């Protein structure tokens, strides 16, 4: 957006705010979105309005009025059109996707007997509108087709993969149970992050993780050089079963928490966390192993049970030292996927209890697609080294031969 365009938008927004106060937020958002959509169209056409240039790929063709119901209120938008008809602003498309999912989820709550007053209140807060049963079938049909296609899209080389799950309350056969949402995040060969997939399962039992892994492999995931996760038994068992030779990095943050729970005295907890931090901040694998030995000997005198636990478990958190130094801070914990769990929970918390697993899967898919799209069109997360890329390529070739 040019300086002049920014000035016009700011002036219009300030005028609305001055006249209407906070009640004018929807109108302000409309002004801003309209300006951003015009900029998007200019970028799509590769030419400014009325500009004569050989690089132009399309022509402006007026605007189409559209009312968008959001949590802020009704937005009166003028969606820019092009002569080819191939342009649609991603500015509103990304937001609409999650709004659709929220509407469909709440609508299902209504149809499954949740209090009308409660549903209407949540609907107004989240979507700025009430939903009819007719809208439910249309919304869910559109969403399910789009989300199913995304969940089954082909995958490719993913040198680093993070794994984790979080739980949501769902009504299953008349009972309310905690259902696991399994997730996999990968850094692709180009260094950009991508959400590889999700699976709504009854638990994190090994059988469910194994099924999830098999679906990732069947979609083309290959070239994995490292898995990063916590020490959940089901996940660990499935990973060893499907990917027995691929290195595993146990999350150092979880290791610190686990160690604190194994202390015989609560007064030891802060000290052991500091000791573990010294280990994973070491300069090299050799230094880290020497520190581990030193710390085990130190705690043997104070707390023999803790010392034994450290000796057995901490080596599982040192795998990251085998990778390029520029990777270390990002691959030694599962913080990346924990952050995603928090973003998903922000959206699911409003719905509260889900009427069925399809409703939960729909909302989680909407949130994760938005995040993945932003990642894949954004900057690199890691610069994949030539050594790791070459190893990934060789492993992929071996995988293709085995499959053939």
Residue pairs with C-beta under 8 A, 6 or more apart in sequence:
1 9
1 35
1 36
1 39
5 35
5 38
5 39
8 35
9 31
9 32
9 35
12 31
13 28
13 31
13 32
16 24
16 27
16 28
16 31
17 24
17 28
20 27
25 72
25 73
26 70
26 72
26 73
26 74
26 75
27 76
29 70
29 72
29 75
30 75
30 76
30 77
33 75
33 77
33 91
33 92
34 77
34 78
36 89
36 91
37 77
37 78
37 79
37 80
37 89
37 91
37 92
38 80
40 80
40 87
40 89
40 90
40 91
41 60
41 80
41 82
41 87
41 89
42 48
42 49
44 57
44 58
44 82
44 87
45 56
45 57
45 58
45 59
45 60
45 82
45 87
46 53
46 55
46 56
46 57
46 58
47 53
47 55
47 56
47 57
49 60
58 82
58 83
58 84
58 86
58 87
59 82
59 83
59 84
60 80
60 81
60 82
60 83
61 81
61 82
61 83
62 81
63 78
63 79
63 80
63 81
64 78
64 79
64 81
65 76
65 77
65 78
65 79
66 77
66 78
66 79
67 74
67 75
67 76
67 77
68 74
68 75
68 77
68 92
68 96
68 99
69 75
69 99
69 127
69 128
69 129
70 95
70 99
70 127
70 128
71 125
71 126
71 127
71 128
72 128
73 128
74 128
74 129
77 92
79 88
79 89
79 92
80 87
80 89
81 87
94 370
94 373
94 374
97 146
97 366
97 369
97 370
98 347
98 366
98 367
98 370
99 126
99 127
100 139
100 142
100 143
100 366
101 143
101 362
101 363
101 365
101 366
101 367
102 126
102 127
102 347
102 350
102 351
102 363
102 366
103 123
103 126
103 127
103 129
103 131
103 135
103 139
104 136
104 139
104 140
104 143
104 359
104 362
105 351
105 354
105 359
105 362
105 363
106 119
106 122
106 123
106 126
106 127
106 131
106 351
107 131
107 133
107 135
107 136
107 139
107 140
108 136
108 140
108 355
108 356
108 359
109 119
109 122
109 351
109 353
109 354
109 355
109 359
110 116
110 119
110 131
110 133
110 136
111 133
111 136
111 355
112 171
112 355
112 356
114 353
114 355
120 130
122 350
122 351
123 129
123 130
123 131
124 130
125 350
126 350
131 139
140 362
143 362
143 365
143 366
144 358
144 362
147 361
147 362
147 365
147 366
147 369
150 365
150 369
151 197
151 198
151 365
152 219
153 219
154 219
154 220
155 186
155 196
155 197
155 216
155 219
155 220
155 221
155 222
156 188
156 189
156 220
156 221
156 222
156 223
157 188
157 189
157 222
157 223
157 392
157 393
157 396
158 186
158 187
158 188
158 189
158 194
158 196
158 221
158 222
158 223
158 224
159 186
159 187
159 188
159 189
159 223
159 224
159 225
159 226
159 384
159 388
159 389
159 392
160 186
160 187
160 224
160 225
160 226
160 228
160 327
160 331
160 382
161 184
161 185
161 186
161 187
161 196
161 221
161 224
161 226
161 227
161 228
162 184
162 185
162 186
162 227
162 228
162 229
162 334
162 336
162 337
163 182
163 183
163 184
163 227
163 228
163 229
163 235
163 239
163 334
163 337
164 183
164 229
164 230
164 334
164 337
164 338
164 341
165 180
165 181
165 182
165 183
165 204
165 232
165 235
166 180
166 181
166 183
166 341
166 344
166 345
167 178
167 179
167 180
167 181
168 178
168 179
168 181
168 348
168 354
168 360
169 176
169 177
169 178
169 179
169 352
169 353
169 354
170 176
170 177
170 178
170 179
170 353
170 354
170 355
170 356
170 357
170 359
170 360
171 353
171 354
171 355
171 356
172 179
172 202
172 356
172 357
176 353
177 202
179 200
179 201
179 202
179 354
179 357
179 360
180 200
180 201
180 202
180 203
180 204
180 208
181 198
181 199
181 200
181 201
181 344
181 360
181 364
182 198
182 199
182 200
182 201
182 204
182 208
182 209
182 212
183 195
183 197
183 198
183 337
183 340
183 341
183 368
184 195
184 196
184 197
184 198
184 212
184 216
185 193
185 194
185 195
185 196
185 336
185 337
185 340
186 193
186 194
186 196
186 221
186 224
187 193
187 194
187 381
187 382
187 384
188 194
189 223
189 384
189 389
189 392
190 380
190 384
191 380
191 381
191 382
191 383
191 384
192 375
192 376
192 378
192 379
192 380
192 381
193 336
193 372
193 375
193 376
193 381
194 372
194 375
194 376
195 340
195 368
195 369
195 371
195 372
195 375
196 216
196 221
197 212
197 215
197 216
197 219
198 361
198 364
198 365
198 368
199 208
199 211
199 212
199 215
200 357
200 360
200 361
200 364
201 208
201 211
201 212
202 208
203 234
204 232
204 234
204 235
205 234
206 233
206 234
206 235
206 237
206 238
206 241
207 234
207 238
208 234
208 238
209 234
209 235
209 237
209 238
209 239
210 237
210 238
210 241
210 242
212 238
213 238
213 239
213 242
213 243
214 242
217 242
222 395
222 396
222 399
222 400
223 392
223 393
223 395
223 396
223 399
224 243
224 246
224 395
225 246
225 247
225 323
225 388
225 391
225 392
225 395
226 246
226 247
226 248
226 249
226 319
226 320
226 323
226 331
227 239
227 243
227 246
227 247
227 248
227 249
228 248
228 249
228 251
228 331
228 332
228 333
228 334
228 337
229 235
229 236
229 239
229 248
229 249
229 250
229 251
229 334
230 250
230 251
230 254
230 334
231 250
231 254
231 258
231 313
231 316
236 248
239 246
239 248
247 319
247 322
248 316
248 319
249 316
249 317
249 319
249 320
249 331
249 332
250 313
250 316
250 317
250 319
251 317
251 332
251 333
251 334
251 335
252 276
252 280
252 317
252 332
252 333
253 333
253 334
253 335
254 333
254 334
255 276
255 313
255 314
255 316
255 317
256 272
256 273
256 276
256 277
258 313
259 272
259 273
259 276
259 306
259 309
259 310
259 313
260 269
260 272
260 273
262 305
262 306
262 309
263 269
263 272
263 303
263 306
264 303
264 305
264 306
265 303
268 302
268 303
268 306
272 299
272 306
272 310
275 295
275 298
275 299
276 295
276 314
278 291
278 295
279 288
279 291
279 292
279 295
279 314
279 317
279 318
280 288
280 317
280 318
280 320
280 332
282 288
282 291
282 321
284 321
285 318
285 321
285 322
288 318
288 321
289 315
289 318
292 310
292 311
292 314
292 315
292 318
295 310
296 307
296 310
296 311
297 307
299 306
299 307
299 310
300 307
317 332
320 327
320 328
320 331
320 332
321 328
323 331
323 388
324 385
324 387
324 388
326 382
326 383
326 385
327 382
330 336
330 381
330 382
340 368
340 371
343 367
343 371
344 364
344 367
344 368
347 363
347 366
347 367
348 354
348 360
348 363
348 364
351 359
351 363
354 360
354 363
375 381
384 392
